[in-house]
């Protein structure tokens, strides 16, 4: 799935979850691999249909913008 709107929506939902705070802080500290659990959350929301690379890029962009 490459529907950017849907991917961004799921990414925003994943970032809003309380469990995301630890991953967000780690990524902001320079540990980009910490985005993994957030990618997993989006993949779960998409039923496994999302492109993981696209999801990772969206999440990293969103985190950097915080």
Order of alpha helices (4+ residues) and beta strands (2+ residues): alpha-alpha-alpha-alpha
